[in-house]
Every structure is written in structure tokens, then in C-alpha cells.
Amino acid sequence: GVCIIRRVVNNDGRSKGYINGSPVTLSSLKILGEMLIDIHSQHEHQSLLRRSTHQRLLDDFCVEQNLLKEMQLLWKQWQQNFHKLQEICTQSEEHTAQSQLLAYQLNELEELAVGPNEIKNLEAEYKILSHADETTLSVQAALDLCSENNEQNASSLLNQALTTLRDLPQKNNDLSDVITLLASAEVQLDEAASDLRIFNDKFEADPERLEKVNVRLNDLHTIARKHKVQPAELEKITYSVREQLSRFQNKDAELEKVQANDQVLRERYQKLAGKISSQRSRGAIKLAKQVNHQLQQLGMPHAVIEVQLSSAEPEPPSINGFETAEFQVSTNPGQPPKQLKKIASGGELSRISLAIQVITAKTSQTSSLVFDEVDVGVGGGIAKVVGQLLRKLGEKTQILCVTHQAQVAGQGHHHFVVSKTSKSNSTQTHIDKLSGNEKVREVARMLGGAEFSDESLAHAEQMVTSHQA
């Protein structure tokens, strides 16, 4: 299908992006544009002085891109896992000390084995046991008052009251309820006295049990003070310490998992990096051979370019694999290859850049290639060769070339001319497609300026038509 990308720039400098008529962010437009179009500009030779550019060009030329992306993703995952491993190991000593403390605390709490409501029950029992003598005396006194050892006890008095009312010579209905209440009270009093006797028979002071309860309470209060809580909260503290210790134990399990994952990611990364290293080794030789062939056509017959692969050791492997690539060149016989910035002049660097661009463009994953004045610094017969290279490349993929060289423009399949007009304090830029005669006149203008001669027109026509199939 057709994909139309468009960017509209307003007079105030603001711009809007569109993809197939739908508005998008400029970042989205840029991402899609980079996927569809590969741009080689006149300033590309400047980036050729950077080793990172060498690595990218080599990888674009010979490395399986899906393999490279997979390796880079693995490296990121490996590094994330490695940083996590370092963090866990850094915390290990502190965690070990905390874990040991928690284990000791949990053992102490579990040995104490605090039961549900134990504190409340023990405190109640302690109060009873610690007042056993007072309780015994008080119960006996109450029993005496109720029914025993006292002629004026409550039971005797109630009995006398009932007898007096029941023995009245004349019954009075108004006193019936009173007699009933007194009779009921007498029964309840007898039951209470019976319960007091039972309690009195069973209850006795137990100093040994009192001592045990006292010791247990002291132990509970002591450990509660250690944890700075109330004794009633010891059950919650036991649960909390157990949970904290469990988390630390999980950290140990996590450490083992992260260590195992580190090994797996390392091995997978190394396997992929090894495959990529093999591709780079073969590709470096092939790329150098093809670029050297192009350099001969571009008027540098003695130039020899090499792609040097350097091991990343002793540095750790990087996101790009085991090695880095660097282009080195010798421009004269007998000279050893050296870095581009130490050997090549500006003009030589332009031609080296063009040779590399032409070769690597063949393996580009994009459908359109833009060459923006890559022929800067060359002229004459060399410019003609540049045009031939671009035309040949244009037979395999879509090429858009911006040039001021007639020798290059003359070999294009299609021609467009860019012009500017000024009117009412404004300037407009126009792009017009040229017909056959217009092509010839424009090439003639590029050759000799605004004035045309029969010779320049004939030369221009020969340049335009000689390449047409």
C-alpha cells in the first residue's frame, strides 16, 4: 500500500506531522521516517571519524539484524539481573545479621509459646492465688452469717420471720406475697450457703502454683519489654517476627534464583555474541574488499581500507558484543593502515565515505535512500563515476540524490529542479519535475552557468541520453 508522510511548517516555526492524513507526533513521524528512508548527507564523512559509526556500518552490512537485536535485548536483561544480583549481595551481610536476630527472637517467642488470652487468664489467677487466705476467711465468714455457727444467722432470722407470719391467728391476703418472697429468699439463701460450703471444701492456698504463675507472668512481661509492647500483644509480635524472618529466607531463595538467572543470561548472550563475532569477522573482510574496489573507481587506486576488530577485553562485554570495529586506511603504498582522522584529507574522506555508503546502501533494510550532496569535494571524472555508482544503485532501490554536479545529475532516471522566488517580502521554494529538453538545459546550466552554447547543450544532451536504456 501507499504510505504518505507529511510535515507542515508554519511561519512561526511550529510544525505538524501527518501519516496518511492522520495527525501524529513529530517523534512518531521521525521513527517511521527512519524506517522508510535512509539518509546519507554531505556531512556523513564527519561521522565516519567516530568508531561508533564504523560499528553501525559493519553491522548493517553483515550482521543479521534480528540476531543483533536479540543479543542487545539479552545484554540489557543480563545487566538488569546483574545489578539486582549486586544489590542483593551488597545487602547480604546486613540481611544475615538481621536474619540471625529474627531467628533468635522467634525461637525465644516460640519457646515461650504464648497462648490465646493467656495473659488475661494468668493475671486473674494470680489475683486469686495471691489472696487465698483472705478469700478463705471471707468465705467462712459469709457462710457463718448465712447459716452456720451463729444463732443470729440469716437463715435462722428468715425462718423466724416466716414462722411469725405463718402463725398469725387471722390470715391476711395482703401478706401472702411477702410470705412467698421470704420463702423464696430462704431457699436461695440455703443454695448460696451450700455453694459456699462446696467452694470452701475445694479451695485452698497453693503457694507452688502461685510461684509458677508469678514466674510465667514475669517471663511474659520481660520479653514484652524487649519488644517494647504490652504483654497482651506478644501473639501479634510472634506472627510479625515470623513473617519478617520468612521474607529474609525468601531473599536467600531470591539470591539463588538471581544467580541462576545470571548464569543463563550470560550463556545465552555469549552464544549469540559468538555468532555475531563470526559474522563480523567474515563481513569485515568482505566489506573492506568491496570498498577498496570502489575506491579505485573513485580515483584512489593506492588506497587500502581495513576493518579492524578489537576485543572488548579486559572490559566486560558490551551491548554490541565481544568486539568493536574501526576503519583504518592507508592512502599511499608502503604506509601501514591508520585511523581515518590521522590519514585521510577532506577530499579523500569524502570519497571513502561515498564508497562505504554505496556499498552499505546495498544492504540497507529501507526502501528509499537519500544522498544529500555526498559528492562534495570531488569533480570531473570522479564525479562521473559517482553518478554511475548512484545510477547503478538506483536500479535496485529508490534513490533520491541532491547534487550540484552535472556529471552526477546527468545520470539520473528522473530530474527535479529546486528554485526560489521572492515576492512581497516573502520567499517561496518550488520543486519542479523536468521533461526531456528541460533536463538537458538544466544540466547545461550546471556545466556552464546561465548562458547556453551549442557546445554546452550538445554536451549536456550527450550526458543525459548516454545512460538511458
C-alpha positions as CSV (number, residue, x, y, z in Angstrom):
1,G,0.0,0.0,0.0
2,V,0.9,3.7,-0.2
3,C,2.3,5.5,2.9
4,I,2.3,9.3,2.8
5,I,4.3,11.1,5.4
6,R,3.9,14.9,5.6
7,R,5.3,17.7,7.8
8,V,3.8,21.2,7.6
9,V,6.0,24.0,8.9
10,N,4.2,27.3,9.7
11,N,5.6,30.8,9.5
12,D,6.0,30.9,13.3
13,G,8.3,27.9,13.1
14,R,5.7,25.5,14.6
15,S,5.1,22.3,12.7
16,K,2.7,19.4,12.5
17,G,3.2,15.8,11.3
18,Y,0.8,13.6,9.4
19,I,0.8,9.9,8.3
20,N,-1.7,9.1,5.6
21,G,-3.6,12.3,6.5
22,S,-3.8,11.5,10.2
23,P,-2.1,13.8,12.7
24,V,0.8,12.3,14.6
25,T,3.6,13.5,16.9
26,L,6.8,14.6,15.3
27,S,8.6,11.8,17.2
28,S,6.3,9.2,15.6
29,L,6.9,10.8,12.2
30,K,10.7,10.6,12.8
31,I,10.6,7.0,13.8
32,L,8.6,5.9,10.8
33,G,10.7,8.1,8.5
34,E,13.9,6.4,9.7
35,M,12.3,3.0,9.0
36,L,11.3,4.0,5.4
37,I,14.2,6.3,4.4
38,D,18.0,6.1,4.9
39,I,19.7,9.5,4.5
40,H,23.3,9.9,3.5
41,S,24.3,13.5,3.8
42,Q,27.3,15.6,2.8
43,H,28.2,15.7,6.5
44,E,28.2,11.9,6.7
45,H,32.0,11.8,6.3
46,Q,32.3,13.7,9.6
47,S,30.6,10.9,11.5
48,L,32.9,8.5,9.7
49,L,35.6,9.7,12.1
50,R,33.7,8.1,15.0
51,R,34.2,4.5,15.9
52,S,30.6,4.0,16.8
53,T,29.7,4.8,13.1
54,H,32.1,2.1,12.0
55,Q,30.4,-0.4,14.2
56,R,27.0,0.5,12.9
57,L,28.1,0.4,9.2
58,L,29.7,-3.0,9.6
59,D,26.7,-4.5,11.5
60,D,24.3,-3.1,8.9
61,F,26.5,-4.7,6.2
62,C,27.0,-8.2,7.5
63,V,25.2,-9.0,10.8
64,E,21.7,-10.5,10.9
65,Q,19.7,-7.6,12.4
66,N,17.2,-9.9,14.3
67,L,20.2,-11.7,15.9
68,L,21.8,-8.3,16.8
69,K,18.6,-7.0,18.4
70,E,18.1,-10.3,20.3
71,M,21.7,-10.1,21.6
72,Q,21.2,-6.4,22.7
73,L,18.0,-7.3,24.4
74,L,19.7,-10.2,26.2
75,W,22.5,-7.9,27.3
76,K,20.1,-5.4,28.8
77,Q,18.3,-8.2,30.6
78,W,21.6,-9.6,31.8
79,Q,22.7,-6.2,33.1
80,Q,19.5,-5.6,34.9
81,N,19.8,-9.0,36.5
82,F,23.4,-8.4,37.3
83,H,22.7,-5.1,39.0
84,K,20.0,-6.8,41.0
85,L,22.5,-9.5,42.0
86,Q,24.9,-6.9,43.1
87,E,22.2,-5.2,45.2
88,I,21.3,-8.4,46.9
89,C,24.9,-9.3,47.6
90,T,25.6,-5.8,49.0
91,Q,22.7,-6.2,51.4
92,S,23.7,-9.8,52.2
93,E,25.8,-9.1,55.3
94,E,23.2,-6.8,56.8
95,H,20.4,-9.2,56.0
96,T,22.4,-12.1,57.5
97,A,22.7,-10.2,60.8
98,Q,19.1,-9.2,60.8
99,S,18.0,-12.8,59.9
100,Q,20.1,-14.2,62.8
101,L,18.5,-11.7,65.2
102,L,15.0,-12.5,64.0
103,A,15.7,-16.3,64.2
104,Y,16.8,-15.8,67.8
105,Q,13.8,-13.7,68.6
106,L,11.4,-16.2,67.0
107,N,12.9,-19.1,68.8
108,E,12.6,-17.2,72.1
109,L,8.9,-16.4,71.4
110,E,8.1,-19.9,70.2
111,E,9.7,-21.4,73.3
112,L,7.6,-19.1,75.4
113,A,4.5,-20.3,73.4
114,V,2.1,-17.6,74.4
115,G,-1.5,-19.0,74.3
116,P,-4.7,-17.2,73.4
117,N,-5.8,-14.9,76.2
118,E,-3.1,-16.4,78.4
119,I,-2.0,-13.1,79.9
120,K,-5.6,-12.2,80.9
121,N,-6.2,-15.6,82.4
122,L,-2.9,-15.7,84.3
123,E,-3.4,-12.3,85.8
124,A,-6.8,-13.3,87.0
125,E,-5.5,-16.5,88.5
126,Y,-2.6,-14.6,90.2
127,K,-5.0,-12.2,91.9
128,I,-7.0,-15.2,93.3
129,L,-3.9,-17.2,94.4
130,S,-2.2,-14.2,96.0
131,H,-5.3,-13.5,98.1
132,A,-6.1,-17.2,99.1
133,D,-6.0,-16.7,102.9
134,E,-8.3,-13.6,102.7
135,T,-10.6,-15.5,100.4
136,T,-10.9,-18.4,102.8
137,L,-11.6,-16.2,105.8
138,S,-14.1,-14.2,103.9
139,V,-16.0,-17.2,102.6
140,Q,-16.1,-18.8,106.0
141,A,-17.4,-15.5,107.5
142,A,-20.1,-15.3,104.8
143,L,-21.1,-18.9,105.5
144,D,-21.3,-18.2,109.2
145,L,-23.6,-15.2,108.5
146,C,-25.7,-17.2,106.2
147,S,-26.4,-20.3,108.3
148,E,-23.6,-21.6,110.5
149,N,-22.0,-21.0,113.9
150,N,-24.2,-18.1,114.6
151,E,-27.6,-18.1,116.3
152,Q,-28.5,-14.9,114.6
153,N,-27.5,-16.0,111.1
154,A,-29.5,-15.1,108.1
155,S,-31.1,-18.5,107.7
156,S,-32.3,-18.5,111.3
157,L,-33.7,-15.0,111.1
158,L,-35.5,-15.7,107.8
159,N,-37.0,-18.8,109.4
160,Q,-38.2,-16.8,112.4
161,A,-39.8,-14.2,110.2
162,L,-41.7,-16.8,108.1
163,T,-42.8,-18.7,111.3
164,T,-44.2,-15.4,112.8
165,L,-46.2,-14.5,109.7
166,R,-47.5,-18.0,109.1
167,D,-48.6,-18.3,112.8
168,L,-50.8,-15.2,112.6
169,P,-54.3,-16.1,114.1
170,Q,-56.0,-14.5,111.2
171,K,-54.6,-14.8,107.7
172,N,-54.2,-11.6,105.7
173,N,-54.2,-11.8,102.0
174,D,-52.1,-8.7,101.7
175,L,-49.2,-10.6,103.4
176,S,-49.3,-13.6,101.0
177,D,-46.8,-12.1,98.6
178,V,-44.5,-11.2,101.4
179,I,-44.5,-14.7,102.8
180,T,-43.8,-16.1,99.3
181,L,-40.8,-13.8,98.9
182,L,-39.4,-14.7,102.3
183,A,-39.8,-18.4,101.4
184,S,-38.0,-17.9,98.1
185,A,-35.3,-16.0,99.9
186,E,-34.9,-18.8,102.4
187,V,-34.4,-21.3,99.5
188,Q,-31.9,-19.1,97.7
189,L,-30.0,-18.5,100.9
190,D,-29.8,-22.2,101.5
191,E,-28.4,-22.7,98.0
192,A,-25.9,-19.9,98.5
193,A,-24.8,-21.5,101.7
194,S,-24.4,-24.8,100.0
195,D,-22.3,-23.3,97.3
196,L,-20.1,-21.6,99.9
197,R,-19.5,-24.9,101.7
198,I,-18.6,-26.6,98.4
199,F,-16.2,-23.7,97.5
200,N,-14.7,-23.8,101.0
201,D,-14.1,-27.5,100.8
202,K,-12.4,-27.3,97.4
203,F,-10.5,-24.0,97.7
204,E,-7.2,-23.9,99.4
205,A,-4.0,-21.9,99.2
206,D,-1.5,-23.2,96.6
207,P,1.9,-21.5,97.0
208,E,3.6,-23.7,94.4
209,R,1.1,-22.8,91.8
210,L,1.3,-19.2,92.8
211,E,5.0,-19.3,92.2
212,K,4.6,-20.8,88.8
213,V,2.1,-18.2,87.8
214,N,4.3,-15.5,89.1
215,V,7.4,-16.8,87.1
216,R,5.3,-17.2,84.0
217,L,4.0,-13.6,84.2
218,N,7.5,-12.3,84.8
219,D,8.8,-14.1,81.7
220,L,6.0,-12.7,79.6
221,H,6.5,-9.2,80.9
222,T,10.3,-9.4,80.4
223,I,10.0,-10.4,76.7
224,A,7.3,-7.9,76.1
225,R,9.6,-5.1,77.4
226,K,12.3,-6.4,74.9
227,H,9.9,-5.8,72.1
228,K,8.5,-2.6,73.6
229,V,4.9,-3.9,73.6
230,Q,2.3,-4.8,76.1
231,P,2.2,-8.5,77.1
232,A,-1.1,-9.0,75.5
233,E,0.5,-8.1,72.1
234,L,3.0,-10.9,72.2
235,E,0.9,-13.1,69.9
236,K,1.0,-10.4,67.3
237,I,4.7,-9.9,67.7
238,T,5.4,-13.6,67.2
239,Y,3.4,-13.5,64.0
240,S,5.3,-10.4,62.9
241,V,8.7,-11.8,63.6
242,R,7.9,-15.0,61.8
243,E,6.8,-13.0,58.7
244,Q,9.9,-10.9,58.7
245,L,12.1,-13.9,59.0
246,S,10.2,-15.6,56.2
247,R,10.9,-12.6,53.9
248,F,14.6,-12.8,54.7
249,Q,14.6,-16.5,53.9
250,N,12.8,-15.7,50.7
251,K,15.7,-13.3,50.0
252,D,18.1,-16.2,50.2
253,A,15.9,-18.1,47.7
254,E,15.8,-15.0,45.5
255,L,19.5,-14.8,45.6
256,E,19.8,-18.3,44.4
257,K,17.3,-17.6,41.6
258,V,19.1,-14.4,40.5
259,Q,22.4,-16.2,40.5
260,A,21.0,-19.0,38.3
261,N,19.4,-16.5,36.0
262,D,22.7,-14.6,35.7
263,Q,24.3,-17.8,34.5
264,V,21.6,-18.5,32.0
265,L,21.5,-15.0,30.6
266,R,25.3,-14.9,30.4
267,E,25.5,-18.1,28.5
268,R,22.7,-17.1,26.1
269,Y,24.4,-13.7,25.5
270,Q,27.8,-15.3,24.9
271,K,26.3,-17.8,22.4
272,L,24.7,-15.0,20.4
273,A,27.7,-12.7,20.7
274,G,29.8,-15.6,19.4
275,K,27.7,-16.0,16.3
276,I,27.8,-12.2,15.7
277,S,31.6,-12.2,16.1
278,S,31.8,-14.9,13.3
279,Q,29.6,-12.8,11.0
280,R,31.6,-9.7,11.7
281,S,34.9,-11.4,11.0
282,R,33.7,-12.6,7.6
283,G,31.9,-9.4,6.9
284,A,34.9,-7.2,7.8
285,I,37.0,-8.8,5.1
286,K,34.2,-8.7,2.5
287,L,33.3,-5.1,3.3
288,A,36.9,-3.9,3.0
289,K,37.3,-5.7,-0.3
290,Q,34.2,-4.1,-1.8
291,V,35.1,-0.6,-0.5
292,N,38.6,-0.9,-1.9
293,H,37.2,-1.8,-5.3
294,Q,35.0,1.3,-5.2
295,L,37.9,3.5,-4.1
296,Q,39.9,2.5,-7.2
297,Q,36.9,3.7,-9.3
298,L,36.8,6.9,-7.3
299,G,40.4,7.8,-8.2
300,M,42.2,6.3,-5.1
301,P,44.0,3.3,-6.7
302,H,46.5,3.0,-3.9
303,A,44.1,3.4,-1.0
304,V,43.6,0.3,1.1
305,I,40.9,0.2,3.8
306,E,40.8,-2.4,6.5
307,V,38.1,-3.1,9.1
308,Q,39.9,-3.9,12.4
309,L,38.0,-5.8,15.0
310,S,39.3,-5.3,18.6
311,S,38.4,-7.4,21.5
312,A,36.4,-5.7,24.3
313,E,38.7,-7.4,26.9
314,P,39.6,-6.6,29.6
315,E,36.4,-4.5,29.6
316,P,33.3,-6.5,30.1
317,P,31.2,-7.5,27.1
318,S,29.0,-4.6,25.9
319,I,25.6,-4.2,24.3
320,N,27.4,-4.6,20.9
321,G,29.1,-7.9,21.7
322,F,32.6,-9.0,22.2
323,E,34.4,-6.6,19.9
324,T,34.4,-3.1,18.4
325,A,35.1,-2.2,14.8
326,E,37.3,0.5,13.4
327,F,38.0,1.5,9.8
328,Q,41.7,2.1,9.1
329,V,43.1,3.3,5.8
330,S,46.4,3.6,4.0
331,T,46.3,6.1,1.1
332,N,49.9,5.5,-0.1
333,P,51.9,2.3,-0.9
334,G,54.1,1.2,2.0
335,Q,52.1,3.0,4.7
336,P,50.6,0.9,7.4
337,P,46.8,1.4,7.9
338,K,46.0,4.1,10.5
339,Q,42.9,5.8,11.9
340,L,40.9,7.8,9.3
341,K,41.4,11.1,11.2
342,K,45.2,10.7,11.1
343,I,45.5,9.8,7.4
344,A,42.7,11.0,5.1
345,S,42.3,14.5,3.9
346,G,38.9,16.1,3.5
347,G,38.5,15.2,-0.2
348,E,39.8,11.7,0.5
349,L,37.5,11.3,3.4
350,S,34.5,12.3,1.2
351,R,35.4,9.6,-1.4
352,I,36.0,7.0,1.3
353,S,32.6,7.9,2.8
354,L,30.9,7.7,-0.5
355,A,32.4,4.3,-1.3
356,I,31.3,3.0,2.1
357,Q,27.8,4.5,1.7
358,V,27.4,3.0,-1.8
359,I,28.4,-0.5,-0.6
360,T,26.4,-0.4,2.7
361,A,23.4,1.1,0.9
362,K,23.0,-2.2,-1.0
363,T,22.3,-4.0,2.3
364,S,20.0,-1.3,3.7
365,Q,16.7,-2.5,5.1
366,T,15.0,0.7,4.0
367,S,13.1,1.1,0.7
368,S,14.3,4.6,-0.1
369,L,17.8,6.1,0.1
370,V,18.6,9.8,0.1
371,F,22.0,11.1,-0.9
372,D,22.4,14.7,0.0
373,E,25.4,16.2,-1.8
374,V,27.6,13.2,-0.9
375,D,29.7,14.1,-4.0
376,V,31.0,17.3,-2.2
377,G,34.8,17.7,-2.7
378,V,35.0,15.6,-5.9
379,G,34.7,16.8,-9.5
380,G,35.4,16.0,-13.2
381,G,35.9,12.3,-14.0
382,I,35.4,11.3,-10.4
383,A,32.0,12.9,-10.3
384,K,31.1,10.9,-13.3
385,V,32.0,7.7,-11.5
386,V,29.9,8.9,-8.5
387,G,26.9,9.3,-10.9
388,Q,27.5,5.9,-12.4
389,L,27.6,4.3,-8.9
390,L,24.4,6.0,-7.8
391,R,22.6,5.1,-11.1
392,K,23.6,1.5,-10.7
393,L,22.3,1.5,-7.1
394,G,19.1,3.2,-8.3
395,E,18.3,0.2,-10.4
396,K,17.9,-1.9,-7.3
397,T,16.3,0.5,-4.9
398,Q,14.7,4.0,-4.9
399,I,17.4,6.8,-4.8
400,L,16.9,10.5,-4.2
401,C,20.1,12.4,-4.9
402,V,20.7,16.1,-4.2
403,T,23.7,17.3,-6.2
404,H,25.3,20.4,-7.8
405,Q,27.4,18.2,-10.1
406,A,26.3,18.0,-13.7
407,Q,28.2,14.7,-14.1
408,V,26.0,13.2,-11.3
409,A,22.7,14.9,-12.2
410,G,23.0,13.8,-15.9
411,Q,22.8,10.2,-14.9
412,G,19.6,10.3,-13.0
413,H,16.5,8.4,-14.2
414,H,14.3,11.4,-13.2
415,H,15.1,15.0,-12.6
416,F,13.7,17.7,-10.4
417,V,14.9,21.3,-10.0
418,V,14.7,23.3,-6.8
419,S,14.2,27.1,-7.2
420,K,13.3,30.0,-5.1
421,T,11.2,33.1,-5.9
422,S,10.8,36.3,-3.9
423,K,7.7,38.3,-3.9
424,S,6.2,40.9,-1.5
425,N,8.9,40.3,1.2
426,S,8.4,36.6,1.1
427,T,10.3,33.7,-0.4
428,Q,8.9,30.5,-1.8
429,T,10.7,27.3,-2.7
430,H,9.5,25.3,-5.7
431,I,10.3,21.8,-6.8
432,D,9.5,21.1,-10.5
433,K,9.9,17.8,-12.4
434,L,11.8,18.3,-15.7
435,S,10.9,17.0,-19.1
436,G,13.5,15.7,-21.6
437,N,14.5,19.1,-23.1
438,E,14.3,20.7,-19.6
439,K,16.7,18.1,-18.3
440,V,19.3,18.9,-21.0
441,R,19.0,22.7,-20.4
442,E,19.4,22.3,-16.6
443,V,22.4,20.0,-17.0
444,A,23.9,22.6,-19.4
445,R,23.3,25.3,-16.9
446,M,25.1,23.3,-14.2
447,L,28.0,22.9,-16.6
448,G,28.4,26.4,-17.8
449,G,26.2,28.8,-15.9
450,A,23.1,30.8,-17.2
451,E,24.4,31.3,-20.7
452,F,24.0,28.3,-23.1
453,S,26.0,27.5,-26.1
454,D,25.5,24.9,-28.7
455,E,28.5,23.0,-27.4
456,S,27.2,23.0,-23.8
457,L,23.8,21.9,-24.9
458,A,25.2,19.1,-27.0
459,H,27.5,18.0,-24.1
460,A,24.5,18.1,-21.7
461,E,22.3,16.1,-24.1
462,Q,25.1,13.5,-24.5
463,M,25.4,13.2,-20.7
464,V,21.6,12.8,-20.3
465,T,20.9,10.4,-23.2
466,S,24.0,8.2,-23.0
467,H,22.8,6.5,-19.8
468,Q,19.2,5.8,-21.0
469,A,18.4,2.3,-21.8
